[in-house]
Amino acid sequence: MNKRMNRGWAGLATLSLVLSLQGCGGGGGEDKTALVKQIPVNAPAAIAQESDANYDNNVNGLISAATLKSWKDNWLANRPAGITGKLVILQATEGPAGSVYIKPNGTNVFTYLSPSSDWIQTRTNGVIETPSMVPDGAGMDALLKKFNIDPKNDMIVAAMGTGSNPNAMAQGRIWYALRYWGVDKKNLAILNGGNQWINGNGMAAGDFQATGSAAPGNGHASVKDLLVDNTALQATMQDLLAVLPSADTNLKNDGVFIWDARSLSQYSAGEMVELSEDTDSDTAGTQACATAYCAPVNPANYMWTFQNNGSRQGHPWGTLQLQYTHMLDSTKGFSYRPKADLAVLLAGGTNAQGIGFVGADYALVGAGNAYQNGDTVYTYCETTFRAMITGITSAVILGKPTRFYDGAMVEWNSLTGRSVMTDSTGNEILPDNSPWRTDVKSFYRAATSNTLVAQRYITDAYAKSANAIVNADKAYKYGETIPTAGARAPAANPCGG
């Protein structure tokens, strides 16, 4: 294991030790130390699972419509080994007419509407407040109650409803939140393809109905019941900073593989585009080209690549880029492409259009020069919605250790020093001496004017840690209070003006 990864997992082990010591005080009562020691802290390799080459053979992870049909038609006879509870299908959206909801039976098969807004929350990592993060423990328990999910015994299937790029992202957010909070892989599946395609490809018209199940709101389970710590599935901004190289070069021997799931135009801050970008909702189709890669129509007009009124656009050092859309087949309900095709792409090969991973020079890295055996994948996009698709590819289909940088570029491209850019009010986002400036480890092009930069909500520019979300989630699961020992660095400008 490389030094960078050693440091990361040493930190997790230290946190578990701190939590154990929290329960060692006097005063009788429950032995909290014994409880904490029973909760293993899983590394990303232990969280990942590899799909069969034929998705029809999977009984968790990425499953086909044919598998789901066999379950729902006779759940008690056909449910997977080790599952003793209900079949709970969570659709991110309704499907189109004729395929609106996968048909439940109201007894042990239920289909609920659960949009992506259920599975995200605005939270602070101790440095900055960020939208679209994994829900906290109370939020997750509320969802388990709403849908009466027993996460230890039920089979939970995340479905798109209408197949689309955004809905594939949404079903990924369901999988991510549940897996992060400790749901076992045997209890969790992702349905491959949207309703409009699986109706006729594994299911038929009689397998759908116009209404879903009414959420009962009477569940009693808690994520505290899941005695495993999968929080390493999330990479914090602090984690990402720790594994970046010292220059914008992809290192093949450092044990990490950093995957930008966004468009090439965003990765390059408008210096380059790719053929398929006219199908990506975040880019201007008029800028795309007739060949696999080309310079945009007007590289100087790079603000069209910006999202969320960021202070800059670009990428962290050492990142390779391959847009998430190439993982899905839009002609088959936005289902995932065959495992063998995805493996070729991850290794640095190209698809039929000649598109594959590119590096900081915007050239194809070539077969064998992308993911290396033993690497941990760090994947992100703008808000870690698109990266759900790349992360499902690496973690659930190809079985690679994977971490999601959940704060993503909406967070990363905000953490800019005053000397580079202020926000639209004229106030600094971060002081130049903040230890959390990410511009110093990034290729970027700054916004053309501070008037275009939205105000960011900085919690503490000199915070001791940027791991507040993960620490709080560990504390919720363990039933402990994480200590805040150790003073932060003194603020040169505590008012942030």
N, C-alpha and C positions, 0 to 999 in steps of 0.2 A: 504494500500500500504506500502511495507517495506521501511526502511530508505534508502537503496541503490537506489531503484528506485525513491524515492522522490528527492534525490540529483540530479539524472540524469535529471528528468523532470523539476526540479527547474532551472537547467542550461539552458535548452531550453527556458524556459519562460524568463529568464534573458536576453538571447540573443535577443529574440524578443523585449524586452523592450529597449535594447541598440539600436537596429535598428530603433525603433520608435523615440527615442530621437534624432537619427541622422537627422531625418527630421524636427526637431522642431526649427531649427535655423532661423534667420531672412532672409529677401531677397525676399519675395513674390514668386509668381509662384505657381507651383503645390503643393498641400497639401500632401506631401509624408507620413506624419504620418497617415492620414486617410487611405491611401492605405495599409500600412503595417498592420494596425489594422484589415483589412478585411481578412488577410491571417491566417487561423487557423493553429496551429502547432499540428499535429496529433501524439498521442502516438502510440506505436506498436499495442495496442489492437484495435485502430480505423482503422489501415491499414489492419489488418488480415481479412480474409473472410472464412467462412466455406462452404465446398462443400456439396451437397446432397449426400446421400449414393449411389445413382445411378448416375454416372457421366453423363449419357444421359440427365439428367434433368437440368444440369447446362447451363446457357446462358452467363456466364463469369467465370473467374477462370479456372478450369480444365474442358475442354469440350471434348466431344467425336467426332469421325469422322462423325457419323450420324447427329449430330447437325450442324457441319460445312457444310456438304453436303446440308442440307435443306436451309442454308443461301445462299450458292453460286449458287444453282439452281434457286432460286427466291429471291434475296436479298430484294427487295422492299416489298415483301409480308411477308417474314419470319424473317426479321431482329429483334433483340431484342427491347423491349420497351425502349424508351429514346435515341436510336441511330438514328441519322438523316443523317449521312455521308456515307462514303464508307466502304467496307470490305477490309482491307489490311492484307494480309498474308505474314509474314516474315519467310522464310525458312532459317535455319542456314546452310544447305548444300543442294545440289541436292539429290534427291532420286535415287534409283537404276533404271536400265532400265525398262521401262514400268510404272514407278511410279515417274518420275523425278520431275515434278512440279504439285502441285494441280492446276487444270485448272482455270484460270481467264476468265473473259468475256471482259476485256478491257474497260468496261464502268463504272461499280461501284464495280467490284471485281478484285483485283490485287494481284499477287503473285510475291514477290521480293526475290532475293537471298541476304541474310544479314548475313555473317559469324560472329562468336563471336568476331573477331578482330574489328568489327564495334563498339562494345559495351563495350570496355575496354580502359584504358588509363593509362600510367605511370604518377603518380602524387606524390607530397610530402605532408605529413601530418604536416609539420613543424619540424619534427624530422628526418625522413628518407624518401627517395624516394622509392616508391613501385610500381611494375608493376601490371597490371590487375585490376585497380581500376575502379569504376563507372566513365563514361565520365563527363567532366565538362559541364557547360551550353552551351558554344559555340559549343562543340562537339555534344551535344544533338540537338541543333538547326540545325546543319548541317545535321543530320540524318533526322529530320523532313522535311527539305527542299529537301533532296535527294529523299525521298520516297513520297513526297507530302502528309504527314500525317497531318490531323487535329485532334489533340489529344483530343479535347473536343467533337467532333461529330462522328469521325470514330470508327469502331470496329477494333482493332488490334489483330491479332492472331499470337502468336509465335509458329512456327512449327519446327520440327527437320529436315525434309527431310528424309535422311536415319536414321532409328532408331539405336541408339547406346548410350552407356554411355556418351561419350563426347558430342554428339549432344543434349542429354537431358540436360546436363549442359549448353550448348550454348543457348538453348531456355529459360532456367532459367535466364541467364544474360540479355536477351532482356526484359523479364518480370520485373526483378529487376530494371534495369535502368529506364524504363518507369514509374514504380510505385514510385520509389524513387523521381523522378522529378515531380510527382503530377498527373499522369494520373489516372483517376478514375477507380475503379474496374469494373464498368459496361462497360467500353470501352476496356477492356483488357482480353485476354484469352490465355490459353496454350493448344495446341492440344495434346491429349493423344495418344501416339504411333507414330512410324515412318511410312513413306509412304509405305514401303514394307509390313506392317501389316494392315494398314487401308484400303489398296487396297484389298478388300474382307471382311473387317470388318467395315462396315459403308459406305464405298465407293466402286466403281467398276472401271474397267480399263478406262472407258470413262470419269472418273473424273480427269484424269491426262493427261498431255501433255509433250512434250520433252523440251519446252522452257518456261521460265518465262516471267514476265512483264519487260519492260525496265524502269529503274528508271528515272522518268521525270526531277528531279532536279529543280522543280518549286514551291515548297511549301513555304508558308509564315508564318506558325505558329511558335510560340516560347514557350519554357517551362515557360517563364515569363507570359504567358497567363493563366497558371494553378495556380489559386489563392488558393493553399493549400501547406503546408509544410510537406512533408513525409520523411524528411531527417533522422528521427529517425529509419528508416528501416536499416540504416547503423550504426553499432557500431564501433567506432574508437578504436585504441589501448588504448587510455586514458580511454574510457568507459569500456573496458574489465578489465583493471587493477583495476578500481574502484569497480567492483562487485566480484572480486575473493575472496575466503575465505582465512583465515590466514594459512591454511595447505592444503595438498592434500586430501581433504575429500569432498564428495558431501553432501552439506547441504540441507535438504529437506524443511527448513522453512525460507529460505532467499529470496524467490521470484524470483530467477533466475535459469535457467536450461541451462547448457553449454554443447553443443553437438559437439563432434569431429567426423566429417564425414569421416575421413581418415581410412586407414587400421589399424588394431590392432598393426601391426608391427611398424608403424610410431608412433602411440600413446605411445607404450611401449618402443620405441627406440630399437627394436629388441629383447626384453625380452620375447615376446609372439606373436604368430600368430594364425590365425583362418583358418578354413577349406576352405573358399571361396577365400582366397587371391591369389590363382593361377589364378583367373580371373580378378584381379585388376592390371591394367597396371603399377602401380608404385612399385610393389613388385616382388620379385623373386619367381617364382612358386615352385622352388625346396625347399624353406624354409617352405612351407605350410604342413599341417598335415592331417591325415585321420579322426580325430575326430573334434568336434566343435572348441576346443581350445587346444593348446599345446605349449610347448617350441620349438623354432626353432631348426634347425639342429645344428647350431653353434651360441649360443647366444653371444659369445665373438666377433663374426664377425658382428657387428651391423651396419657398415657403409652402408650396402645394403639398409637400410631403409631411408637414407638421400635423399633429393631432393634439387635442386637449390643450391648446394654447400653451405649449411647452416653451421653455426658455432656449431650447436647442434641439437639434435632431442629429442622429448618428447611431453609434453603437459602442458598447464596452470593448476594450481591447481584447484581442484574441478570439473574437466571436466569428463563427461562420454563419452564412445565411442561406436558408432554403425555405421558400414560402410554404405555409401550411397547406394551401390549396392542392399541392401536388401529392398529398397523402390520400386524398379523397377522389372518388369517381362520381362526378356530377351526373353522369348518364345512368347511374344505378342508385338513385336516391341519396347521393352523397355518402355512400358507403366507403369503408376503407379499402384501399387497393390490396391486391394479394400480398401476403407476407413476403414472398420472395422479391417482389418489386420494391417493397419498402426497405428491405435489407440492402439491396443494391444502392439505393439512394443514400442510406445512412453511412455506408462505407465510402461514399464519394463518387459513385457512379452517376450516370445520367438517365433520364427517361427518354421516351421516343422523340420528344421535342428538343432534346439536347440540353435540358435544364437539370442542374444539380447544385451541390454546395459550392458557394464562392467565398473567397476570403477578402481581405482588406484591399487587394488589388483588383477586385471585381472579376477575377478570372476563375474558371473552374479549378477546384483543387485536384480533381482527378481521382480515379478509383484507388482505394487503399489509403487515401490521404485525409479522410474525414474522421469518423469515429474509429477509435482504436480499442481493441479488446481490453477490458478492465476499466475503461473510462466511466466516470459518472457524468451523465448528461445534465446540464443546466439549461433549461429552456425558458424562453420568455417571448412576449410580444409587446403590445402597448399596455394592456391591462390583464394579461394572462388569460384571455379568452381564446385567441387563435392558438396560443401555445398549449391549450388543452389537447388539440388535435395532434400536434407534434409530440407532446408528452405521452398521449395514449399510444402513439406509434412506437415510441422507444420503450415505455415501461410495461405496456400491457400486451402488445403484439410481439415485439422483438425481445422483450425480457431484459432490457438493459437498466442498470441502476439510474434512476432519474429523479431530479429535483426541479420543482417549478419555482422560478423567481417570481413570486406572487405580486410583489409591488410593481415590477415590470418597468417599462420605459416611461409610463406616466409619472412614476416616482423618480426613476433614475435621471431623466432629462429635466427634472425640476431642481435637483440638488446642485445648483450652480452658484459659484462665488460672485460676490458683488462686482468684482472687477470685470467679469465677463458679461453679466446681464442683471438688471433689476426687473421687478415686475411692473405691471401697468400703473401702479400707484407711485412708482419711483422708489419703493422700498427694496432693500436687499432681500433675496431669498435666503441665502446663507452668507455669513461673513467670510471673508477670504481665509481666515485662520480656522474655520470649522474643520474638524477631522472627517466630516461626512460629505465633503465635496466630491461628487462623482465625475465632474468634468475633467479632473486631473488624470483619470484613467479611462478616457474615452476619446474616440474620434468623433468630432462634432462640427456642425456649422450652427452658429448662434442665430437666434431670431433676428430679423432685420431691424426690429424696433421693439423696445420694451413695452410699447403700447399694445402689442399683440400677446403679451405674456400674462396669463391669469395669475392672480394672487394665490400663493401656496400657504398652507397652514403648517407652520413649523412648530413642533412641540418643544424641541430643545436642540438648538444648533450645536451644543457641546455635550450631548448625551453620552453617558458612559457606554451605552450599548444601543444597537438598533434591532435588538431581538425581543422587544417587549411583547409582541403578539405571540410568538412561540412560547415565551416564558409564561405568559398569562394562561395560555391553553394547557401547558403542562400542569400548572398550579390547579387549574379547574379539574383536570382529570385526576390528579393525585389528592385533591382535597387539601392542599397545602397553600401557604402564603410564601411566595418567593421573597427572600430578603433583598433589600436595596442597599446593602453595605457598600461603602466606597464612594467617596465624593467625586462628582464629575469635574472636568476641567473648568477653571474659572472663565466666565464669559467676558470677552473683551467689550462686547456691546450687548448686554443682556436685554435691551429693549428691542433689538432686531431692526432698528430703523436705518 
